[in-house]
Amino acid sequence: MERIGFIGLGLMGLPMCRRLQAAGFPLTVWNRSPDKLEQARAESMSVSTSLVELAGASDIIMLCIADAAAVQSVVAQLLPVLRAGQLIIDLSSIDPDTTRRCAEQLGQQGASWVDAPVSGGVRGAEQGTLVIMAGGSPEDIRRASQALQPLSQRITRMGDVGSGQVTKICNQLIVAANAMLIAEAVALAENNGVDASLLAPALAGGFADSLPLQILAPRMAARQAEPVQWKVATLLKDLDNASQLSKQSQSATPLAALASQLMRLHAAQGHATADLSSVINLYQDHHQETRPC
């Protein structure tokens, strides 16, 4: 088994590390915020004190961090110490242009890059059922797939570097618009005397069914926003990437734009770090003054 260095122990990163550890991979972890390393130590993970140390102990380095700026910062610190033949797998969701620039910088060092954003949320990370959309050479993705196997139910090569991030943006357009529609449906059911907790089981297997419906509708009906599975701010970041990409490619995305406006309103009301299920608050009667038309 190749040695894995994992950077980023957030909502998704830590459960991924648990699965890699359980699969027997030699694993070293690092996080920008040192406090999150204490939990890793408590679970007997090998904790690195620096990115230099982590790079020296790893054949494959996985990134699972917040945004493009964070990825660029980490890459800038890794570049001077990378070795030819090392592979970077970026599980983060960032814009395709940044991805391609990072891959080009690594290539000058003889290292390789695979963009491998994931979908499936915290539950998917915990259960190893994430779906991974990958961009990179066939050879690099075959190598990456061996390390990603404990995390995923499916890995699909979408094309060259950057293609994985484009696909993740498409994924997030559907998730965001779906989440807002689910909130509207829950509120509509409640306002007309229907028990909204029955929506997900009633619609299961039908044409309106989806994984977000089965997860979000019951949480919305119960006004349950804990534990956090998808942060509103994270999805907003992905929608901003979608807006940028749609402008660059002159693609019309009006539904995504509306979902972004509503979600931004929700975040501005103090819910940026809340779970996505909390968007139901936009439709509650006591928010009448900010309720969307």
Helices and strands as residue ranges (DSSP letters): E 4-7, H 13-22, E 27-30, H 35-42, E 46-47, H 51-56, E 60-63, H 68-78, G 79-81, E 87-90, H 96-107, E 112-115, E 118-119, H 121-127, E 130-135, H 138-148, G 149-151, E 152-159, H 163-191, G 196-198, H 199-203, H 211-221, H 232-248, H 254-266, I 267-271, G 276-283, G 285-290
